[in-house]
Amino acid sequence: MITEQEQQRHRQRAAVYVVLLMFNLTLIILQIWLFTATLENILAGKFAVAIPAGIVSIICAAVNVWMLIGLYRMERRP
């Protein structure tokens, strides 16, 4: 039988998952936008945008990996 405390913990985890998924979606949309803007600038002959956009994209990917590791750690806890 599931106790009230376990149900509360389940609800809290579900809320955390939803928030992390929404943030992840925001980061993915940002990366797609960066890719599109960078590609447009490269095709226009402006190569100066590529390096900063690449750095920001790598940071976004690192944040996504960090969140994924946090989710794995959170799942392993009882």
mmCIF file of the N, C-alpha and C atoms, coordinates in Angstrom:
data_MODEL
# 
_entry.id   MODEL 
# 
loop_
_atom_site.group_PDB 
_atom_site.id 
_atom_site.type_symbol 
_atom_site.label_atom_id 
_atom_site.label_alt_id 
_atom_site.label_comp_id 
_atom_site.label_asym_id 
_atom_site.label_entity_id 
_atom_site.label_seq_id 
_atom_site.pdbx_PDB_ins_code 
_atom_site.Cartn_x 
_atom_site.Cartn_y 
_atom_site.Cartn_z 
_atom_site.occupancy 
_atom_site.B_iso_or_equiv 
_atom_site.pdbx_formal_charge 
_atom_site.auth_seq_id 
_atom_site.auth_comp_id 
_atom_site.auth_asym_id 
_atom_site.auth_atom_id 
_atom_site.pdbx_PDB_model_num 
ATOM 1   N N  . MET A 1 1  ? 0.840  -1.178 0.000   1.00 0.00 ? 1  MET A N  1 
ATOM 2   C CA . MET A 1 1  ? 0.000  0.000  0.000   1.00 0.00 ? 1  MET A CA 1 
ATOM 3   C C  . MET A 1 1  ? 0.887  1.243  0.000   1.00 0.00 ? 1  MET A C  1 
ATOM 4   N N  . ILE A 1 2  ? 0.508  2.234  -0.795  1.00 0.00 ? 2  ILE A N  1 
ATOM 5   C CA . ILE A 1 2  ? 1.279  3.469  -0.905  1.00 0.00 ? 2  ILE A CA 1 
ATOM 6   C C  . ILE A 1 2  ? 0.813  4.442  0.182   1.00 0.00 ? 2  ILE A C  1 
ATOM 7   N N  . THR A 1 3  ? 1.778  4.966  0.916   1.00 0.00 ? 3  THR A N  1 
ATOM 8   C CA . THR A 1 3  ? 1.451  5.902  1.983   1.00 0.00 ? 3  THR A CA 1 
ATOM 9   C C  . THR A 1 3  ? 1.251  7.301  1.409   1.00 0.00 ? 3  THR A C  1 
ATOM 10  N N  . GLU A 1 4  ? 0.725  8.173  2.221   1.00 0.00 ? 4  GLU A N  1 
ATOM 11  C CA . GLU A 1 4  ? 0.487  9.567  1.807   1.00 0.00 ? 4  GLU A CA 1 
ATOM 12  C C  . GLU A 1 4  ? 1.804  10.275 1.485   1.00 0.00 ? 4  GLU A C  1 
ATOM 13  N N  . GLN A 1 5  ? 2.835  9.972  2.250   1.00 0.00 ? 5  GLN A N  1 
ATOM 14  C CA . GLN A 1 5  ? 4.141  10.590 2.013   1.00 0.00 ? 5  GLN A CA 1 
ATOM 15  C C  . GLN A 1 5  ? 4.705  10.150 0.661   1.00 0.00 ? 5  GLN A C  1 
ATOM 16  N N  . GLU A 1 6  ? 4.552  8.887  0.302   1.00 0.00 ? 6  GLU A N  1 
ATOM 17  C CA . GLU A 1 6  ? 5.027  8.399  -0.992  1.00 0.00 ? 6  GLU A CA 1 
ATOM 18  C C  . GLU A 1 6  ? 4.238  9.024  -2.138  1.00 0.00 ? 6  GLU A C  1 
ATOM 19  N N  . GLN A 1 7  ? 2.935  9.204  -1.948  1.00 0.00 ? 7  GLN A N  1 
ATOM 20  C CA . GLN A 1 7  ? 2.125  9.865  -2.978  1.00 0.00 ? 7  GLN A CA 1 
ATOM 21  C C  . GLN A 1 7  ? 2.562  11.305 -3.175  1.00 0.00 ? 7  GLN A C  1 
ATOM 22  N N  . GLN A 1 8  ? 2.856  11.987 -2.088  1.00 0.00 ? 8  GLN A N  1 
ATOM 23  C CA . GLN A 1 8  ? 3.318  13.375 -2.167  1.00 0.00 ? 8  GLN A CA 1 
ATOM 24  C C  . GLN A 1 8  ? 4.664  13.444 -2.893  1.00 0.00 ? 8  GLN A C  1 
ATOM 25  N N  . ARG A 1 9  ? 5.555  12.523 -2.587  1.00 0.00 ? 9  ARG A N  1 
ATOM 26  C CA . ARG A 1 9  ? 6.861  12.489 -3.247  1.00 0.00 ? 9  ARG A CA 1 
ATOM 27  C C  . ARG A 1 9  ? 6.692  12.209 -4.744  1.00 0.00 ? 9  ARG A C  1 
ATOM 28  N N  . HIS A 1 10 ? 5.752  11.347 -5.083  1.00 0.00 ? 10 HIS A N  1 
ATOM 29  C CA . HIS A 1 10 ? 5.456  11.042 -6.484  1.00 0.00 ? 10 HIS A CA 1 
ATOM 30  C C  . HIS A 1 10 ? 4.960  12.289 -7.223  1.00 0.00 ? 10 HIS A C  1 
ATOM 31  N N  . ARG A 1 11 ? 4.082  13.049 -6.594  1.00 0.00 ? 11 ARG A N  1 
ATOM 32  C CA . ARG A 1 11 ? 3.566  14.283 -7.205  1.00 0.00 ? 11 ARG A CA 1 
ATOM 33  C C  . ARG A 1 11 ? 4.678  15.313 -7.390  1.00 0.00 ? 11 ARG A C  1 
ATOM 34  N N  . GLN A 1 12 ? 5.552  15.417 -6.409  1.00 0.00 ? 12 GLN A N  1 
ATOM 35  C CA . GLN A 1 12 ? 6.663  16.366 -6.516  1.00 0.00 ? 12 GLN A CA 1 
ATOM 36  C C  . GLN A 1 12 ? 7.607  15.980 -7.646  1.00 0.00 ? 12 GLN A C  1 
ATOM 37  N N  . ARG A 1 13 ? 7.899  14.702 -7.764  1.00 0.00 ? 13 ARG A N  1 
ATOM 38  C CA . ARG A 1 13 ? 8.763  14.254 -8.858  1.00 0.00 ? 13 ARG A CA 1 
ATOM 39  C C  . ARG A 1 13 ? 8.112  14.523 -10.205 1.00 0.00 ? 13 ARG A C  1 
ATOM 40  N N  . ALA A 1 14 ? 6.815  14.283 -10.309 1.00 0.00 ? 14 ALA A N  1 
ATOM 41  C CA . ALA A 1 14 ? 6.115  14.535 -11.571 1.00 0.00 ? 14 ALA A CA 1 
ATOM 42  C C  . ALA A 1 14 ? 6.200  16.014 -11.940 1.00 0.00 ? 14 ALA A C  1 
ATOM 43  N N  . ALA A 1 15 ? 6.047  16.887 -10.956 1.00 0.00 ? 15 ALA A N  1 
ATOM 44  C CA . ALA A 1 15 ? 6.143  18.323 -11.227 1.00 0.00 ? 15 ALA A CA 1 
ATOM 45  C C  . ALA A 1 15 ? 7.555  18.698 -11.674 1.00 0.00 ? 15 ALA A C  1 
ATOM 46  N N  . VAL A 1 16 ? 8.557  18.096 -11.052 1.00 0.00 ? 16 VAL A N  1 
ATOM 47  C CA . VAL A 1 16 ? 9.943  18.370 -11.446 1.00 0.00 ? 16 VAL A CA 1 
ATOM 48  C C  . VAL A 1 16 ? 10.180 17.898 -12.876 1.00 0.00 ? 16 VAL A C  1 
ATOM 49  N N  . TYR A 1 17 ? 9.666  16.732 -13.227 1.00 0.00 ? 17 TYR A N  1 
ATOM 50  C CA . TYR A 1 17 ? 9.832  16.222 -14.594 1.00 0.00 ? 17 TYR A CA 1 
ATOM 51  C C  . TYR A 1 17 ? 9.204  17.160 -15.616 1.00 0.00 ? 17 TYR A C  1 
ATOM 52  N N  . VAL A 1 18 ? 8.017  17.654 -15.323 1.00 0.00 ? 18 VAL A N  1 
ATOM 53  C CA . VAL A 1 18 ? 7.338  18.553 -16.257 1.00 0.00 ? 18 VAL A CA 1 
ATOM 54  C C  . VAL A 1 18 ? 8.137  19.840 -16.445 1.00 0.00 ? 18 VAL A C  1 
ATOM 55  N N  . VAL A 1 19 ? 8.629  20.406 -15.361 1.00 0.00 ? 19 VAL A N  1 
ATOM 56  C CA . VAL A 1 19 ? 9.421  21.644 -15.454 1.00 0.00 ? 19 VAL A CA 1 
ATOM 57  C C  . VAL A 1 19 ? 10.705 21.401 -16.242 1.00 0.00 ? 19 VAL A C  1 
ATOM 58  N N  . LEU A 1 20 ? 11.384 20.296 -15.981 1.00 0.00 ? 20 LEU A N  1 
ATOM 59  C CA . LEU A 1 20 ? 12.610 19.999 -16.709 1.00 0.00 ? 20 LEU A CA 1 
ATOM 60  C C  . LEU A 1 20 ? 12.341 19.747 -18.193 1.00 0.00 ? 20 LEU A C  1 
ATOM 61  N N  . LEU A 1 21 ? 11.240 19.085 -18.503 1.00 0.00 ? 21 LEU A N  1 
ATOM 62  C CA . LEU A 1 21 ? 10.900 18.868 -19.905 1.00 0.00 ? 21 LEU A CA 1 
ATOM 63  C C  . LEU A 1 21 ? 10.584 20.180 -20.626 1.00 0.00 ? 21 LEU A C  1 
ATOM 64  N N  . MET A 1 22 ? 9.898  21.083 -19.955 1.00 0.00 ? 22 MET A N  1 
ATOM 65  C CA . MET A 1 22 ? 9.600  22.380 -20.563 1.00 0.00 ? 22 MET A CA 1 
ATOM 66  C C  . MET A 1 22 ? 10.878 23.181 -20.785 1.00 0.00 ? 22 MET A C  1 
ATOM 67  N N  . PHE A 1 23 ? 11.785 23.150 -19.826 1.00 0.00 ? 23 PHE A N  1 
ATOM 68  C CA . PHE A 1 23 ? 13.059 23.845 -19.977 1.00 0.00 ? 23 PHE A CA 1 
ATOM 69  C C  . PHE A 1 23 ? 13.884 23.211 -21.093 1.00 0.00 ? 23 PHE A C  1 
ATOM 70  N N  . ASN A 1 24 ? 13.855 21.878 -21.165 1.00 0.00 ? 24 ASN A N  1 
ATOM 71  C CA . ASN A 1 24 ? 14.552 21.162 -22.218 1.00 0.00 ? 24 ASN A CA 1 
ATOM 72  C C  . ASN A 1 24 ? 13.993 21.541 -23.588 1.00 0.00 ? 24 ASN A C  1 
ATOM 73  N N  . LEU A 1 25 ? 12.698 21.625 -23.694 1.00 0.00 ? 25 LEU A N  1 
ATOM 74  C CA . LEU A 1 25 ? 12.061 22.038 -24.944 1.00 0.00 ? 25 LEU A CA 1 
ATOM 75  C C  . LEU A 1 25 ? 12.499 23.447 -25.334 1.00 0.00 ? 25 LEU A C  1 
ATOM 76  N N  . THR A 1 26 ? 12.573 24.334 -24.366 1.00 0.00 ? 26 THR A N  1 
ATOM 77  C CA . THR A 1 26 ? 13.032 25.699 -24.630 1.00 0.00 ? 26 THR A CA 1 
ATOM 78  C C  . THR A 1 26 ? 14.470 25.707 -25.149 1.00 0.00 ? 26 THR A C  1 
ATOM 79  N N  . LEU A 1 27 ? 15.328 24.899 -24.543 1.00 0.00 ? 27 LEU A N  1 
ATOM 80  C CA . LEU A 1 27 ? 16.715 24.830 -24.995 1.00 0.00 ? 27 LEU A CA 1 
ATOM 81  C C  . LEU A 1 27 ? 16.827 24.244 -26.403 1.00 0.00 ? 27 LEU A C  1 
ATOM 82  N N  . ILE A 1 28 ? 16.017 23.251 -26.712 1.00 0.00 ? 28 ILE A N  1 
ATOM 83  C CA . ILE A 1 28 ? 16.050 22.652 -28.047 1.00 0.00 ? 28 ILE A CA 1 
ATOM 84  C C  . ILE A 1 28 ? 15.566 23.646 -29.095 1.00 0.00 ? 28 ILE A C  1 
ATOM 85  N N  . ILE A 1 29 ? 14.503 24.385 -28.776 1.00 0.00 ? 29 ILE A N  1 
ATOM 86  C CA . ILE A 1 29 ? 14.022 25.410 -29.708 1.00 0.00 ? 29 ILE A CA 1 
ATOM 87  C C  . ILE A 1 29 ? 15.085 26.478 -29.907 1.00 0.00 ? 29 ILE A C  1 
ATOM 88  N N  . LEU A 1 30 ? 15.787 26.853 -28.833 1.00 0.00 ? 30 LEU A N  1 
ATOM 89  C CA . LEU A 1 30 ? 16.879 27.818 -28.952 1.00 0.00 ? 30 LEU A CA 1 
ATOM 90  C C  . LEU A 1 30 ? 17.983 27.287 -29.859 1.00 0.00 ? 30 LEU A C  1 
ATOM 91  N N  . GLN A 1 31 ? 18.324 26.011 -29.705 1.00 0.00 ? 31 GLN A N  1 
ATOM 92  C CA . GLN A 1 31 ? 19.365 25.434 -30.553 1.00 0.00 ? 31 GLN A CA 1 
ATOM 93  C C  . GLN A 1 31 ? 18.936 25.394 -32.015 1.00 0.00 ? 31 GLN A C  1 
ATOM 94  N N  . ILE A 1 32 ? 17.687 25.080 -32.292 1.00 0.00 ? 32 ILE A N  1 
ATOM 95  C CA . ILE A 1 32 ? 17.201 25.075 -33.677 1.00 0.00 ? 32 ILE A CA 1 
ATOM 96  C C  . ILE A 1 32 ? 17.235 26.487 -34.251 1.00 0.00 ? 32 ILE A C  1 
ATOM 97  N N  . TRP A 1 33 ? 16.833 27.462 -33.447 1.00 0.00 ? 33 TRP A N  1 
ATOM 98  C CA . TRP A 1 33 ? 16.871 28.852 -33.903 1.00 0.00 ? 33 TRP A CA 1 
ATOM 99  C C  . TRP A 1 33 ? 18.312 29.293 -34.183 1.00 0.00 ? 33 TRP A C  1 
ATOM 100 N N  . LEU A 1 34 ? 19.231 28.933 -33.289 1.00 0.00 ? 34 LEU A N  1 
ATOM 101 C CA . LEU A 1 34 ? 20.643 29.267 -33.499 1.00 0.00 ? 34 LEU A CA 1 
ATOM 102 C C  . LEU A 1 34 ? 21.180 28.625 -34.778 1.00 0.00 ? 34 LEU A C  1 
ATOM 103 N N  . PHE A 1 35 ? 20.832 27.381 -35.005 1.00 0.00 ? 35 PHE A N  1 
ATOM 104 C CA . PHE A 1 35 ? 21.278 26.687 -36.212 1.00 0.00 ? 35 PHE A CA 1 
ATOM 105 C C  . PHE A 1 35 ? 20.748 27.378 -37.465 1.00 0.00 ? 35 PHE A C  1 
ATOM 106 N N  . THR A 1 36 ? 19.475 27.724 -37.446 1.00 0.00 ? 36 THR A N  1 
ATOM 107 C CA . THR A 1 36 ? 18.872 28.395 -38.604 1.00 0.00 ? 36 THR A CA 1 
ATOM 108 C C  . THR A 1 36 ? 19.521 29.750 -38.855 1.00 0.00 ? 36 THR A C  1 
ATOM 109 N N  . ALA A 1 37 ? 19.678 30.544 -37.807 1.00 0.00 ? 37 ALA A N  1 
ATOM 110 C CA . ALA A 1 37 ? 20.284 31.872 -37.965 1.00 0.00 ? 37 ALA A CA 1 
ATOM 111 C C  . ALA A 1 37 ? 21.729 31.763 -38.432 1.00 0.00 ? 37 ALA A C  1 
ATOM 112 N N  . THR A 1 38 ? 22.460 30.805 -37.892 1.00 0.00 ? 38 THR A N  1 
ATOM 113 C CA . THR A 1 38 ? 23.855 30.623 -38.295 1.00 0.00 ? 38 THR A CA 1 
ATOM 114 C C  . THR A 1 38 ? 23.945 30.182 -39.749 1.00 0.00 ? 38 THR A C  1 
ATOM 115 N N  . LEU A 1 39 ? 23.096 29.262 -40.138 1.00 0.00 ? 39 LEU A N  1 
ATOM 116 C CA . LEU A 1 39 ? 23.113 28.795 -41.517 1.00 0.00 ? 39 LEU A CA 1 
ATOM 117 C C  . LEU A 1 39 ? 22.773 29.919 -42.490 1.00 0.00 ? 39 LEU A C  1 
ATOM 118 N N  . GLU A 1 40 ? 21.791 30.743 -42.138 1.00 0.00 ? 40 GLU A N  1 
ATOM 119 C CA . GLU A 1 40 ? 21.440 31.884 -42.990 1.00 0.00 ? 40 GLU A CA 1 
ATOM 120 C C  . GLU A 1 40 ? 22.617 32.852 -43.118 1.00 0.00 ? 40 GLU A C  1 
ATOM 121 N N  . ASN A 1 41 ? 23.295 33.130 -42.017 1.00 0.00 ? 41 ASN A N  1 
ATOM 122 C CA . ASN A 1 41 ? 24.445 34.042 -42.063 1.00 0.00 ? 41 ASN A CA 1 
ATOM 123 C C  . ASN A 1 41 ? 25.614 33.444 -42.835 1.00 0.00 ? 41 ASN A C  1 
ATOM 124 N N  . ILE A 1 42 ? 25.845 32.163 -42.701 1.00 0.00 ? 42 ILE A N  1 
ATOM 125 C CA . ILE A 1 42 ? 26.930 31.535 -43.456 1.00 0.00 ? 42 ILE A CA 1 
ATOM 126 C C  . ILE A 1 42 ? 26.623 31.579 -44.954 1.00 0.00 ? 42 ILE A C  1 
ATOM 127 N N  . LEU A 1 43 ? 25.381 31.308 -45.321 1.00 0.00 ? 43 LEU A N  1 
ATOM 128 C CA . LEU A 1 43 ? 25.007 31.367 -46.730 1.00 0.00 ? 43 LEU A CA 1 
ATOM 129 C C  . LEU A 1 43 ? 25.090 32.787 -47.278 1.00 0.00 ? 43 LEU A C  1 
ATOM 130 N N  . ALA A 1 44 ? 24.936 33.784 -46.390 1.00 0.00 ? 44 ALA A N  1 
ATOM 131 C CA . ALA A 1 44 ? 25.062 35.177 -46.803 1.00 0.00 ? 44 ALA A CA 1 
ATOM 132 C C  . ALA A 1 44 ? 26.518 35.642 -46.796 1.00 0.00 ? 44 ALA A C  1 
ATOM 133 N N  . GLY A 1 45 ? 27.427 34.779 -46.394 1.00 0.00 ? 45 GLY A N  1 
ATOM 134 C CA . GLY A 1 45 ? 28.849 35.123 -46.392 1.00 0.00 ? 45 GLY A CA 1 
ATOM 135 C C  . GLY A 1 45 ? 29.335 35.762 -45.108 1.00 0.00 ? 45 GLY A C  1 
ATOM 136 N N  . LYS A 1 46 ? 28.535 35.742 -44.072 1.00 0.00 ? 46 LYS A N  1 
ATOM 137 C CA . LYS A 1 46 ? 28.926 36.322 -42.781 1.00 0.00 ? 46 LYS A CA 1 
ATOM 138 C C  . LYS A 1 46 ? 29.306 35.179 -41.830 1.00 0.00 ? 46 LYS A C  1 
ATOM 139 N N  . PHE A 1 47 ? 30.592 34.941 -41.715 1.00 0.00 ? 47 PHE A N  1 
ATOM 140 C CA . PHE A 1 47 ? 31.064 33.808 -40.928 1.00 0.00 ? 47 PHE A CA 1 
ATOM 141 C C  . PHE A 1 47 ? 31.328 34.157 -39.461 1.00 0.00 ? 47 PHE A C  1 
ATOM 142 N N  . ALA A 1 48 ? 31.227 35.417 -39.100 1.00 0.00 ? 48 ALA A N  1 
ATOM 143 C CA . ALA A 1 48 ? 31.544 35.846 -37.734 1.00 0.00 ? 48 ALA A CA 1 
ATOM 144 C C  . ALA A 1 48 ? 30.520 35.339 -36.714 1.00 0.00 ? 48 ALA A C  1 
ATOM 145 N N  . VAL A 1 49 ? 29.341 34.991 -37.155 1.00 0.00 ? 49 VAL A N  1 
ATOM 146 C CA . VAL A 1 49 ? 28.277 34.556 -36.242 1.00 0.00 ? 49 VAL A CA 1 
ATOM 147 C C  . VAL A 1 49 ? 28.455 33.087 -35.847 1.00 0.00 ? 49 VAL A C  1 
ATOM 148 N N  . ALA A 1 50 ? 29.182 32.338 -36.655 1.00 0.00 ? 50 ALA A N  1 
ATOM 149 C CA . ALA A 1 50 ? 29.259 30.887 -36.459 1.00 0.00 ? 50 ALA A CA 1 
ATOM 150 C C  . ALA A 1 50 ? 29.901 30.499 -35.125 1.00 0.00 ? 50 ALA A C  1 
ATOM 151 N N  . ILE A 1 51 ? 30.979 31.134 -34.753 1.00 0.00 ? 51 ILE A N  1 
ATOM 152 C CA . ILE A 1 51 ? 31.691 30.751 -33.524 1.00 0.00 ? 51 ILE A CA 1 
ATOM 153 C C  . ILE A 1 51 ? 30.870 31.052 -32.266 1.00 0.00 ? 51 ILE A C  1 
ATOM 154 N N  . PRO A 1 52 ? 30.330 32.279 -32.098 1.00 0.00 ? 52 PRO A N  1 
ATOM 155 C CA . PRO A 1 52 ? 29.507 32.513 -30.896 1.00 0.00 ? 52 PRO A CA 1 
ATOM 156 C C  . PRO A 1 52 ? 28.261 31.621 -30.836 1.00 0.00 ? 52 PRO A C  1 
ATOM 157 N N  . ALA A 1 53 ? 27.625 31.397 -31.982 1.00 0.00 ? 53 ALA A N  1 
ATOM 158 C CA . ALA A 1 53 ? 26.441 30.528 -31.995 1.00 0.00 ? 53 ALA A CA 1 
ATOM 159 C C  . ALA A 1 53 ? 26.819 29.098 -31.649 1.00 0.00 ? 53 ALA A C  1 
ATOM 160 N N  . GLY A 1 54 ? 27.968 28.650 -32.117 1.00 0.00 ? 54 GLY A N  1 
ATOM 161 C CA . GLY A 1 54 ? 28.431 27.310 -31.770 1.00 0.00 ? 54 GLY A CA 1 
ATOM 162 C C  . GLY A 1 54 ? 28.718 27.166 -30.293 1.00 0.00 ? 54 GLY A C  1 
ATOM 163 N N  . ILE A 1 55 ? 29.297 28.197 -29.715 1.00 0.00 ? 55 ILE A N  1 
ATOM 164 C CA . ILE A 1 55 ? 29.594 28.162 -28.274 1.00 0.00 ? 55 ILE A CA 1 
ATOM 165 C C  . ILE A 1 55 ? 28.302 28.104 -27.463 1.00 0.00 ? 55 ILE A C  1 
ATOM 166 N N  . VAL A 1 56 ? 27.333 28.928 -27.825 1.00 0.00 ? 56 VAL A N  1 
ATOM 167 C CA . VAL A 1 56 ? 26.046 28.919 -27.112 1.00 0.00 ? 56 VAL A CA 1 
ATOM 168 C C  . VAL A 1 56 ? 25.345 27.581 -27.293 1.00 0.00 ? 56 VAL A C  1 
ATOM 169 N N  . SER A 1 57 ? 25.426 27.007 -28.479 1.00 0.00 ? 57 SER A N  1 
ATOM 170 C CA . SER A 1 57 ? 24.809 25.708 -28.719 1.00 0.00 ? 57 SER A CA 1 
ATOM 171 C C  . SER A 1 57 ? 25.466 24.616 -27.885 1.00 0.00 ? 57 SER A C  1 
ATOM 172 N N  . ILE A 1 58 ? 26.780 24.669 -27.747 1.00 0.00 ? 58 ILE A N  1 
ATOM 173 C CA . ILE A 1 58 ? 27.481 23.698 -26.901 1.00 0.00 ? 58 ILE A CA 1 
ATOM 174 C C  . ILE A 1 58 ? 27.074 23.866 -25.435 1.00 0.00 ? 58 ILE A C  1 
ATOM 175 N N  . ILE A 1 59 ? 26.899 25.099 -25.001 1.00 0.00 ? 59 ILE A N  1 
ATOM 176 C CA . ILE A 1 59 ? 26.443 25.343 -23.623 1.00 0.00 ? 59 ILE A CA 1 
ATOM 177 C C  . ILE A 1 59 ? 25.048 24.768 -23.414 1.00 0.00 ? 59 ILE A C  1 
ATOM 178 N N  . CYS A 1 60 ? 24.157 24.977 -24.389 1.00 0.00 ? 60 CYS A N  1 
ATOM 179 C CA . CYS A 1 60 ? 22.798 24.418 -24.293 1.00 0.00 ? 60 CYS A CA 1 
ATOM 180 C C  . CYS A 1 60 ? 22.835 22.895 -24.229 1.00 0.00 ? 60 CYS A C  1 
ATOM 181 N N  . ALA A 1 61 ? 23.676 22.280 -25.052 1.00 0.00 ? 61 ALA A N  1 
ATOM 182 C CA . ALA A 1 61 ? 23.804 20.824 -25.025 1.00 0.00 ? 61 ALA A CA 1 
ATOM 183 C C  . ALA A 1 61 ? 24.350 20.354 -23.680 1.00 0.00 ? 61 ALA A C  1 
ATOM 184 N N  . ALA A 1 62 ? 25.311 21.083 -23.118 1.00 0.00 ? 62 ALA A N  1 
ATOM 185 C CA . ALA A 1 62 ? 25.871 20.712 -21.815 1.00 0.00 ? 62 ALA A CA 1 
ATOM 186 C C  . ALA A 1 62 ? 24.816 20.810 -20.716 1.00 0.00 ? 62 ALA A C  1 
ATOM 187 N N  . VAL A 1 63 ? 23.975 21.829 -20.775 1.00 0.00 ? 63 VAL A N  1 
ATOM 188 C CA . VAL A 1 63 ? 22.896 21.956 -19.787 1.00 0.00 ? 63 VAL A CA 1 
ATOM 189 C C  . VAL A 1 63 ? 21.916 20.792 -19.928 1.00 0.00 ? 63 VAL A C  1 
ATOM 190 N N  . ASN A 1 64 ? 21.609 20.403 -21.159 1.00 0.00 ? 64 ASN A N  1 
ATOM 191 C CA . ASN A 1 64 ? 20.720 19.260 -21.368 1.00 0.00 ? 64 ASN A CA 1 
ATOM 192 C C  . ASN A 1 64 ? 21.316 17.966 -20.806 1.00 0.00 ? 64 ASN A C  1 
ATOM 193 N N  . VAL A 1 65 ? 22.600 17.755 -21.016 1.00 0.00 ? 65 VAL A N  1 
ATOM 194 C CA . VAL A 1 65 ? 23.259 16.559 -20.475 1.00 0.00 ? 65 VAL A CA 1 
ATOM 195 C C  . VAL A 1 65 ? 23.270 16.607 -18.950 1.00 0.00 ? 65 VAL A C  1 
ATOM 196 N N  . TRP A 1 66 ? 23.534 17.782 -18.392 1.00 0.00 ? 66 TRP A N  1 
ATOM 197 C CA . TRP A 1 66 ? 23.525 17.936 -16.935 1.00 0.00 ? 66 TRP A CA 1 
ATOM 198 C C  . TRP A 1 66 ? 22.143 17.600 -16.357 1.00 0.00 ? 66 TRP A C  1 
ATOM 199 N N  . MET A 1 67 ? 21.082 18.069 -17.033 1.00 0.00 ? 67 MET A N  1 
ATOM 200 C CA . MET A 1 67 ? 19.726 17.758 -16.563 1.00 0.00 ? 67 MET A CA 1 
ATOM 201 C C  . MET A 1 67 ? 19.429 16.266 -16.686 1.00 0.00 ? 67 MET A C  1 
ATOM 202 N N  . LEU A 1 68 ? 19.899 15.635 -17.757 1.00 0.00 ? 68 LEU A N  1 
ATOM 203 C CA . LEU A 1 68 ? 19.691 14.201 -17.931 1.00 0.00 ? 68 LEU A CA 1 
ATOM 204 C C  . LEU A 1 68 ? 20.383 13.407 -16.825 1.00 0.00 ? 68 LEU A C  1 
ATOM 205 N N  . ILE A 1 69 ? 21.599 13.788 -16.490 1.00 0.00 ? 69 ILE A N  1 
ATOM 206 C CA . ILE A 1 69 ? 22.310 13.130 -15.393 1.00 0.00 ? 69 ILE A CA 1 
ATOM 207 C C  . ILE A 1 69 ? 21.554 13.317 -14.078 1.00 0.00 ? 69 ILE A C  1 
ATOM 208 N N  . GLY A 1 70 ? 21.026 14.527 -13.857 1.00 0.00 ? 70 GLY A N  1 
ATOM 209 C CA . GLY A 1 70 ? 20.236 14.779 -12.655 1.00 0.00 ? 70 GLY A CA 1 
ATOM 210 C C  . GLY A 1 70 ? 18.986 13.928 -12.595 1.00 0.00 ? 70 GLY A C  1 
ATOM 211 N N  . LEU A 1 71 ? 18.338 13.711 -13.744 1.00 0.00 ? 71 LEU A N  1 
ATOM 212 C CA . LEU A 1 71 ? 17.154 12.854 -13.774 1.00 0.00 ? 71 LEU A CA 1 
ATOM 213 C C  . LEU A 1 71 ? 17.510 11.408 -13.446 1.00 0.00 ? 71 LEU A C  1 
ATOM 214 N N  . TYR A 1 72 ? 18.632 10.936 -13.982 1.00 0.00 ? 72 TYR A N  1 
ATOM 215 C CA . TYR A 1 72 ? 19.060 9.572  -13.659 1.00 0.00 ? 72 TYR A CA 1 
ATOM 216 C C  . TYR A 1 72 ? 19.337 9.433  -12.163 1.00 0.00 ? 72 TYR A C  1 
ATOM 217 N N  . ARG A 1 73 ? 19.982 10.426 -11.590 1.00 0.00 ? 73 ARG A N  1 
ATOM 218 C CA . ARG A 1 73 ? 20.269 10.367 -10.143 1.00 0.00 ? 73 ARG A CA 1 
ATOM 219 C C  . ARG A 1 73 ? 18.986 10.415 -9.333  1.00 0.00 ? 73 ARG A C  1 
ATOM 220 N N  . MET A 1 74 ? 18.029 11.224 -9.779  1.00 0.00 ? 74 MET A N  1 
ATOM 221 C CA . MET A 1 74 ? 16.768 11.338 -9.063  1.00 0.00 ? 74 MET A CA 1 
ATOM 222 C C  . MET A 1 74 ? 15.968 10.031 -9.145  1.00 0.00 ? 74 MET A C  1 
ATOM 223 N N  . GLU A 1 75 ? 16.072 9.329  -10.254 1.00 0.00 ? 75 GLU A N  1 
ATOM 224 C CA . GLU A 1 75 ? 15.368 8.054  -10.412 1.00 0.00 ? 75 GLU A CA 1 
ATOM 225 C C  . GLU A 1 75 ? 15.947 6.966  -9.533  1.00 0.00 ? 75 GLU A C  1 
ATOM 226 N N  . ARG A 1 76 ? 17.244 7.015  -9.281  1.00 0.00 ? 76 ARG A N  1 
ATOM 227 C CA . ARG A 1 76 ? 17.877 5.982  -8.469  1.00 0.00 ? 76 ARG A CA 1 
ATOM 228 C C  . ARG A 1 76 ? 17.561 6.114  -6.988  1.00 0.00 ? 76 ARG A C  1 
ATOM 229 N N  . ARG A 1 77 ? 17.161 7.314  -6.571  1.00 0.00 ? 77 ARG A N  1 
ATOM 230 C CA . ARG A 1 77 ? 16.827 7.517  -5.151  1.00 0.00 ? 77 ARG A CA 1 
ATOM 231 C C  . ARG A 1 77 ? 15.495 6.852  -4.863  1.00 0.00 ? 77 ARG A C  1 
ATOM 232 N N  . PRO A 1 78 ? 15.362 6.276  -3.676  1.00 0.00 ? 78 PRO A N  1 
ATOM 233 C CA . PRO A 1 78 ? 14.079 5.631  -3.311  1.00 0.00 ? 78 PRO A CA 1 
ATOM 234 C C  . PRO A 1 78 ? 12.990 6.627  -3.009  1.00 0.00 ? 78 PRO A C  1 
# 
